[in-house]
Amino acid sequence: MKKLYEEAVLLLEKLIKTPSFSGEESFAADHVETFLNERSIATIRKFNNIWCYNKYFDPNKPIILLNSHLDTVKPNSQYVNDPFTPVTKDGKLYGLGSNDAGGPLVSLISTFIHFYEQTDLPFNFCLAATAEEENSGQKGIKCILDDLMPISFAIVGEPTNMQMAIAEKGSMVLDCLSTGRSGHAAREEGDNAIYKAIRDIHWFSNYVFPIESNFPNPVKMTVTQINGGLQHNIVPGECNFTVDIRFDHSYTEKEILNIIKNHTFCDTTLRPNVLSPSSIDLMHPLVKTGIAIGRKTYLSPTSSDQGWLDMPSIKMGPGDSARSHTADEYIYLAEINDGIIIYIDLLESLFPYLANDTALNLLTSESL
């Protein structure tokens, strides 16, 4: 176990040194591919996605997908440390992507290696290190799902403090345009598009969707970008802004858009690649096993590649979601070590569930 941990940290340091913004993960994918190939693990690659299967694959057994992503967001201006220089201090490994989701990724890779050469596994493993998670891109996990062998269920590696997210919200992004009429700022001319945008932004920031499920805040809307105006003495004729929307199963994409259009005056354009909300049944063997070994369940407010999966899945990994996308991102080294141990414990504790047909049917059921 010590060797797995030490190699995981070395790989993570190499990934931190390698810029891997969404759509630009080629060199990071190279590192992961080389890391696996050096251990005699045959890999398959499509764009910047790498995947592989356990050595003694048995087509008669269910397949567990272990997935996490290679890409990172861009570092923000508040970084003090060099985001691409891994630094270890006070038990923390600093660097862009260390927490989201480098730690979960290398921990899942180590877990896969632990099981790779075992001959008596009751199920198969598929490890997938994928691209374009941060921007929900077309060349991420979405583009390889039809290439993978049929998956029974999945563990998606994201920083969750090694607790189990059994549901997460979907994600959609709106580009909004408020239109006015240009004029001279010193005269009573024009129709200020920024003022029009402010009116709609106020609605986005205050509107509360009626609660229709057992969960609070079924839809959360946040204005995250705004742009308008040409220069100081021109009344702006246009102002555009972006809205990030997270939603659960209480509302469909169409229902949300209809409510927005009925309450705002701006023109709205929905970006492609809407992520669906996801959930897994509490009685699924994976969830029951996690609870049995001391893991807690929760509902995640964030979105991930879970939204592309059409099989039962949990989101679980070392690190803390609150650190994601923050300046001077870090992960505790102990979290990586514990993550590997807990992943292995969870999967080994699943073995008894395959002792009878009823449990196996539950494990592979598409209705969950």
C-alpha positions in Angstrom: 0.0 0.0 0.0 2.9 2.3 0.8 4.3 1.9 -2.8 0.9 2.7 -4.3 0.7 5.9 -2.3 4.2 7.0 -3.1 3.7 6.4 -6.8 0.4 8.2 -6.7 2.0 11.3 -5.2 4.8 11.3 -7.8 2.3 11.0 -10.6 0.2 13.9 -9.1 3.3 16.1 -8.9 4.0 15.4 -12.6 0.4 16.3 -13.5 0.5 19.5 -11.5 3.6 20.5 -13.5 1.7 19.9 -16.7 -0.9 22.6 -17.7 -4.1 20.7 -18.7 -6.9 23.2 -19.2 -10.1 21.8 -20.7 -9.4 20.8 -24.3 -5.6 21.0 -23.7 -5.0 17.8 -21.8 -2.8 16.0 -24.3 0.4 16.1 -22.2 -1.4 15.1 -19.0 -3.0 12.2 -20.9 0.5 11.2 -22.1 1.7 11.1 -18.5 -1.1 8.8 -17.4 -0.8 6.6 -20.4 3.0 6.2 -19.8 2.5 5.6 -16.1 0.1 2.7 -16.9 2.1 1.3 -19.8 5.3 1.2 -17.7 3.4 -1.2 -15.4 2.5 -3.4 -18.4 -1.1 -2.2 -18.5 -2.5 -1.9 -22.0 -4.4 1.3 -22.6 -6.9 2.6 -25.2 -6.9 6.3 -26.2 -9.4 8.5 -27.9 -8.5 12.2 -28.1 -7.3 12.9 -24.6 -9.2 10.1 -22.9 -7.3 7.1 -21.6 -9.0 3.8 -20.5 -8.1 0.2 -19.7 -9.4 -3.0 -18.1 -8.1 -5.4 -15.5 -5.7 -8.1 -16.7 -8.0 -11.1 -16.2 -11.1 -9.6 -17.7 -14.1 -11.9 -17.6 -17.0 -11.0 -20.0 -19.4 -12.9 -17.8 -18.9 -10.6 -14.9 -20.2 -7.0 -14.2 -17.9 -4.1 -14.9 -17.2 -1.3 -12.4 -16.1 2.0 -14.0 -13.5 4.0 -12.0 -13.5 7.5 -13.6 -11.9 10.9 -12.9 -10.8 13.8 -15.0 -7.5 15.1 -16.3 -8.4 18.7 -17.0 -8.3 21.8 -14.7 -9.8 25.2 -14.7 -7.4 28.1 -15.3 -5.6 29.6 -12.3 -7.2 32.8 -10.9 -5.3 36.0 -10.3 -5.2 35.5 -6.5 -2.6 32.7 -6.7 0.4 33.4 -4.6 2.2 30.2 -5.3 3.1 29.1 -8.9 0.1 27.0 -9.8 2.3 24.6 -11.9 5.0 24.0 -9.2 4.1 21.3 -6.8 5.1 22.3 -3.3 4.6 20.2 -0.1 4.3 22.1 3.1 2.7 21.1 6.5 1.4 17.9 5.0 -0.3 19.7 2.1 0.5 19.3 -1.6 -0.1 22.6 -3.4 -0.7 23.1 -7.1 -3.4 23.6 -9.7 -5.6 20.5 -10.0 -4.1 18.9 -6.8 -7.6 18.7 -5.2 -9.9 18.9 -8.3 -9.4 16.3 -9.4 -5.8 15.2 -9.4 -6.0 13.6 -5.9 -9.1 11.5 -6.7 -7.6 10.6 -10.1 -4.3 9.2 -8.9 -6.1 7.5 -6.0 -8.4 5.7 -8.4 -5.4 4.8 -10.6 -3.7 3.3 -7.6 -6.8 1.4 -6.7 -7.1 0.0 -10.2 -3.4 -1.1 -10.1 -4.1 -2.9 -6.7 -6.7 -5.1 -8.4 -5.2 -5.3 -11.9 -3.5 -8.7 -11.7 -5.9 -10.4 -9.3 -7.3 -13.6 -10.9 -10.3 -14.2 -8.7 -12.2 -10.9 -8.9 -16.1 -11.2 -8.8 -16.3 -8.3 -11.2 -14.2 -6.4 -13.8 -12.7 -2.9 -13.6 -12.6 -0.2 -16.2 -10.3 2.7 -15.4 -11.0 5.9 -17.4 -9.0 9.1 -17.1 -11.0 11.6 -19.1 -10.9 15.1 -20.5 -13.0 18.2 -20.7 -15.0 17.7 -17.4 -14.6 21.3 -16.4 -16.3 22.6 -19.5 -18.6 19.7 -20.2 -16.9 19.3 -23.6 -17.7 17.1 -26.5 -14.3 15.3 -26.3 -14.6 14.2 -22.7 -16.1 11.1 -21.3 -19.3 11.7 -23.3 -17.4 10.8 -26.5 -16.2 7.4 -25.2 -19.2 6.0 -23.5 -20.2 4.0 -26.6 -16.6 2.7 -26.9 -16.6 1.3 -23.4 -17.8 -2.2 -22.6 -21.2 -2.2 -20.9 -20.8 -0.7 -17.4 -22.8 -1.9 -14.4 -22.1 1.0 -12.1 -19.5 3.7 -11.5 -17.4 5.5 -9.0 -16.7 9.1 -10.2 -13.6 10.5 -8.5 -14.2 14.1 -7.2 -13.2 15.7 -3.9 -15.9 14.7 -1.4 -13.8 14.0 1.7 -14.3 10.3 0.8 -18.0 10.5 1.6 -20.6 9.3 -1.0 -22.5 11.8 -3.0 -25.6 9.8 -3.9 -27.2 12.6 -5.9 -26.0 15.7 -7.7 -27.6 18.5 -9.5 -27.6 18.9 -13.2 -26.0 21.9 -14.9 -26.9 24.3 -17.7 -25.5 27.6 -18.8 -27.4 30.5 -20.4 -26.0 33.3 -22.4 -28.3 36.4 -22.1 -28.4 39.5 -24.2 -30.2 42.7 -23.1 -30.7 45.2 -26.0 -31.2 48.9 -25.7 -30.3 51.8 -28.0 -27.0 53.6 -28.2 -26.8 57.4 -27.6 -24.7 60.2 -26.1 -24.2 59.8 -22.4 -24.4 63.6 -21.8 -27.8 63.9 -23.5 -31.2 62.3 -22.8 -30.6 59.9 -25.7 -30.6 56.2 -26.0 -31.9 53.3 -24.0 -29.4 51.9 -21.5 -28.9 48.2 -22.0 -27.0 47.8 -18.8 -30.0 49.1 -16.8 -32.2 46.6 -18.6 -29.7 43.8 -17.8 -29.6 44.9 -14.1 -33.4 44.4 -13.9 -33.1 40.8 -15.2 -30.0 40.1 -13.1 -31.9 41.2 -10.0 -34.6 38.7 -10.9 -32.1 35.8 -11.4 -30.5 36.6 -8.0 -33.8 36.7 -6.1 -36.2 34.3 -7.7 -37.0 31.1 -5.7 -38.4 28.1 -7.5 -41.3 26.5 -5.7 -40.1 23.4 -3.8 -41.6 20.3 -5.4 -39.3 17.6 -3.9 -37.9 16.6 -0.5 -34.7 18.5 -1.2 -34.2 22.3 -0.7 -33.3 24.7 -3.5 -34.4 22.6 -6.6 -32.9 25.3 -8.9 -30.0 27.6 -8.2 -29.2 30.4 -10.6 -26.0 32.5 -10.4 -24.9 35.3 -12.7 -21.2 34.7 -13.3 -20.2 37.0 -16.1 -21.3 40.4 -17.5 -20.1 42.6 -20.3 -21.4 45.9 -21.7 -20.5 49.3 -23.0 -18.0 50.6 -25.5 -16.7 53.7 -23.8 -17.5 56.2 -21.0 -19.6 58.6 -23.1 -21.8 56.2 -25.0 -25.0 54.8 -23.7 -24.6 51.1 -24.2 -26.9 49.5 -26.8 -26.1 45.9 -25.7 -25.2 44.2 -22.4 -24.6 40.4 -22.2 -24.3 38.2 -19.2 -24.0 34.6 -18.3 -26.1 32.5 -15.9 -24.9 29.3 -14.3 -27.9 27.1 -13.4 -27.9 24.0 -11.2 -31.1 21.9 -10.9 -32.4 18.6 -9.6 -35.2 16.3 -10.8 -38.0 18.6 -9.7 -37.8 20.6 -12.9 -37.0 19.7 -16.5 -34.7 21.8 -18.7 -37.7 23.0 -20.7 -39.7 24.0 -17.5 -36.8 26.1 -16.2 -36.3 27.9 -19.5 -40.1 28.6 -19.8 -40.1 30.2 -16.3 -37.0 32.3 -17.2 -38.6 33.5 -20.4 -41.8 34.4 -18.6 -40.0 36.6 -16.1 -37.2 38.3 -18.0 -36.8 40.6 -21.0 -33.4 39.5 -22.3 -32.8 37.2 -25.1 -31.5 33.8 -23.9 -29.4 31.2 -25.6 -28.9 27.8 -23.9 -25.4 26.4 -24.4 -25.1 22.8 -25.6 -24.1 19.9 -23.4 -26.6 20.2 -20.6 -25.7 17.9 -17.7 -28.6 15.9 -16.2 -29.1 15.5 -12.5 -28.1 12.1 -11.2 -28.9 9.8 -8.3 -28.5 6.3 -7.1 -30.9 4.2 -5.0 -30.0 4.0 -1.3 -30.6 0.2 -1.5 -27.9 -0.2 -4.2 -25.2 -2.6 -2.9 -22.5 0.0 -3.5 -24.3 2.5 -1.3 -25.1 -0.1 1.4 -21.5 -1.3 1.4 -20.2 2.3 1.7 -22.4 2.9 4.7 -21.3 -0.4 6.2 -17.7 0.7 6.2 -18.4 4.0 7.7 -19.0 6.3 4.8 -21.7 8.9 4.9 -24.1 9.9 2.1 -25.1 13.4 1.0 -26.6 15.4 -1.8 -24.0 17.2 -3.9 -24.7 20.8 -5.0 -22.1 20.6 -7.7 -22.1 18.8 -11.1 -19.6 16.4 -12.6 -19.2 13.8 -15.3 -21.9 11.8 -13.5 -24.3 13.8 -15.5 -23.3 11.9 -18.7 -23.6 8.4 -17.2 -26.7 6.3 -17.7 -25.8 3.7 -15.1 -25.9 3.9 -11.2 -23.0 5.9 -9.8 -21.6 7.6 -6.8 -19.3 10.6 -6.6 -16.5 10.0 -4.1 -12.9 11.0 -3.7 -10.2 12.5 -1.4 -10.0 16.2 -1.0 -12.6 18.8 -0.3 -14.9 20.4 -2.8 -14.6 23.7 -1.0 -11.0 24.0 -2.2 -11.8 23.5 -5.9 -11.2 26.4 -8.2 -9.7 28.4 -5.3 -6.3 30.2 -5.2 -3.3 28.1 -4.0 -5.3 24.9 -4.3 -4.0 22.0 -2.2 -4.7 18.5 -1.0 -3.5 16.8 2.2 -1.1 14.0 1.4 -2.9 11.9 4.1 -6.1 12.3 2.1 -4.5 10.6 -0.9 -3.3 7.7 1.3 -6.6 7.4 3.0 -8.4 7.6 -0.3 -6.6 4.6 -1.7 -7.2 2.6 1.4 -10.9 3.5 1.5 -11.5 2.8 -2.2 -9.9 -0.6 -1.8 -11.9 -1.4 1.3 -15.1 -0.3 -0.3 -14.6 -2.5 -3.4 -13.3 -5.6 -1.4 -16.3 -5.2 0.9 -18.5 -5.6 -2.2 -17.3 -9.1 -2.8 -19.9 -10.9 -0.6 -22.7 -9.2 -2.5 -21.9 -11.3 -5.5 -22.5 -14.5 -3.6 -26.1 -14.8 -4.7 -28.1 -13.9 -7.8 -30.4 -11.5 -6.1 -27.6 -9.2 -5.0 -26.0 -9.5 -8.5 -29.3 -8.4 -10.1 -29.5 -5.4 -7.8 -25.9 -4.6 -8.6 -26.4 -4.5 -12.4 -30.0 -3.2 -12.5 -30.5 -0.4 -14.9 -33.7 0.7 -13.1 -31.8 2.1 -10.1 
